[in-house]
Amino acid sequence: MRGHRYRVTIEHLGGPREDTPIQPPLCFEAVNHDDILGIVARLQSSGAYQPDEAASLGIGLKLFSEVMLKRRDDPLFAALSPAIRAFIGGLKERGRAAQAG
């Protein structure tokens, strides 16, 4: 598959209580048609989000939306498609306004 290739690792650092067992890290590979790191950098530089919040938003949204694109014929994802497109459009518009302003 063509696109940007990523290795994603998430490491559990702790839970809501001190005695919460630490889970082992999860690591997987993903392909995305967009430059996720560039998107995260733009979200972070917009100043609209804290850096970690911008990373969570950008990475989560792009990983989710890529699966949604690959499975566009699945009724589960078809129901979300218009809302996700509108959300991404609004996010892009907010970014353009932040750059202009």
C-alpha positions as CSV (number, residue, x, y, z in Angstrom):
1,M,0.0,0.0,0.0
2,R,1.3,3.5,-0.9
3,G,1.4,6.3,1.6
4,H,3.3,7.4,4.7
5,R,4.3,4.5,6.9
6,Y,4.4,4.8,10.6
7,R,5.2,2.7,13.6
8,V,2.9,3.6,16.5
9,T,3.9,2.8,20.1
10,I,1.8,3.5,23.1
11,E,3.2,2.9,26.6
12,H,1.0,2.7,29.7
13,L,2.6,4.8,32.4
14,G,0.0,4.4,35.1
15,G,-3.6,4.2,36.0
16,P,-6.0,6.1,38.2
17,R,-4.9,4.3,41.3
18,E,-1.4,3.5,42.5
19,D,-2.0,-0.2,42.4
20,T,-3.2,-0.3,38.8
21,P,-1.0,-2.8,36.9
22,I,1.1,-1.4,34.1
23,Q,0.2,-2.9,30.8
24,P,2.9,-3.9,28.3
25,P,3.5,-1.4,25.4
26,L,1.4,-1.8,22.2
27,C,3.3,-1.3,18.9
28,F,1.8,-1.5,15.5
29,E,2.4,-0.2,11.9
30,A,0.0,2.0,10.0
31,V,-0.1,3.5,6.5
32,N,-1.8,6.9,6.0
33,H,-2.3,9.0,2.9
34,D,-1.4,12.1,4.9
35,D,1.8,13.3,6.7
36,I,0.5,12.8,10.2
37,L,3.6,14.4,11.8
38,G,3.1,17.5,9.7
39,I,-0.5,17.7,10.7
40,V,0.4,17.4,14.4
41,A,3.1,20.1,13.9
42,R,0.5,22.4,12.4
43,L,-2.0,21.7,15.2
44,Q,0.7,22.4,17.8
45,S,1.8,25.6,16.2
46,S,-1.8,26.9,15.9
47,G,-1.8,27.5,19.7
48,A,-5.4,26.2,19.9
49,Y,-4.3,23.1,21.8
50,Q,-1.7,22.1,24.3
51,P,1.1,20.2,22.5
52,D,0.1,16.8,23.9
53,E,-3.5,17.5,23.2
54,A,-2.7,18.5,19.6
55,A,-0.7,15.2,19.2
56,S,-3.5,13.1,20.5
57,L,-6.1,14.8,18.3
58,G,-4.0,14.7,15.1
59,I,-2.8,11.2,15.5
60,G,-6.1,9.7,16.7
61,L,-8.2,11.5,14.1
62,K,-5.8,10.5,11.2
63,L,-5.5,6.9,12.3
64,F,-9.3,6.6,12.7
65,S,-10.2,8.4,9.5
66,E,-7.8,6.2,7.5
67,V,-9.5,3.0,8.7
68,M,-12.8,4.7,7.9
69,L,-11.7,5.5,4.3
70,K,-10.5,1.9,3.8
71,R,-13.9,0.6,5.0
72,R,-16.1,3.2,3.5
73,D,-18.6,0.6,2.4
74,D,-19.1,-0.7,6.0
75,P,-22.4,0.7,7.3
76,L,-20.8,1.3,10.7
77,F,-18.4,3.8,9.2
78,A,-20.8,5.2,6.5
79,A,-23.0,6.6,9.3
80,L,-20.0,8.6,10.6
81,S,-18.5,9.8,7.3
82,P,-20.5,13.1,6.9
83,A,-19.7,14.2,10.5
84,I,-16.0,13.3,10.3
85,R,-15.7,15.2,7.0
86,A,-17.4,18.2,8.6
87,F,-15.2,18.0,11.6
88,I,-12.0,17.8,9.6
89,G,-13.1,20.7,7.4
90,G,-13.8,22.8,10.5
91,L,-10.4,21.8,12.0
92,K,-8.6,22.8,8.7
93,E,-10.6,26.1,8.7
94,R,-9.6,26.9,12.3
95,G,-6.0,26.2,11.3
96,R,-6.1,28.6,8.3
97,A,-7.7,31.3,10.5
98,A,-5.0,30.9,13.1
99,Q,-2.3,31.2,10.5
100,A,-3.9,34.3,9.0
101,G,-4.7,36.0,12.3
